[in-house]
């Protein structure tokens, strides 16, 4: 059994809530619930029962959690001794991510992080899409941050950071704005539209391409940029339209209009790291800071 699952069950017992337990591991409540169900199905018994709105351990649950705590204690003791033999234990943390995420880390996350861990060196590596996973798999990065769809590997752990939505952003003076406000997005009307998209080797370009393919339109004129912030700025200047995360646009802007796809197109940001590696305190703190900043970025724009 994966010892990470034991940590999930213990967290539910401690927090008396699946939602609070999920937050501790940067996961969705649904992911934690699925792991709990697998354990209960294997045992043929429930580990928890609901009492006054809280999840409390059953008799079987108490036995399971006590055993889980013992197993994790033995594992952590062994790892502690091994780690104590390494003088270079994560004094350097290498992070692979797209340019916009790296900017967020550099400008906002690191100043907060360094208050608690001034001795930890952070090395940032520009990468996007499945390249992020490859960096982590090949040991070239300790952590990866990726937006949108990624090719998953059994050797990697994926921790939830943020959910967003892909929207069509169009200059307010574009003649199509009136049409779309009345009838919604039309693929045929967008055929000759000037689009500003991420570069081909950027991970977010794959997300944008999925939208283009789904709605069956291909811009005849195309400008590629290195960051989503640059794309948003160009739309604001009236230079073209773009497909952007909702958190990257200003919903009260008078310079451009925002249109939502039906059905909506979700964008998930995740942290990626090897399953064989346990996140240490600096890494956990950095991911917590980044998760909070991503949530604040959405609120600040709206």
Helices and strands as residue ranges (DSSP letters): H 3-15, H 18-24, H 29-43, E 48-51, E 54-57, H 59-84, E 92-97, H 99-104, I 105-109, H 110-116, E 121-126, H 130-137, E 143-147, E 156-171, H 176-183, E 194-198, H 203-214, E 221-225, H 228-236, E 241-245, G 246-248, E 256-274, H 281-301
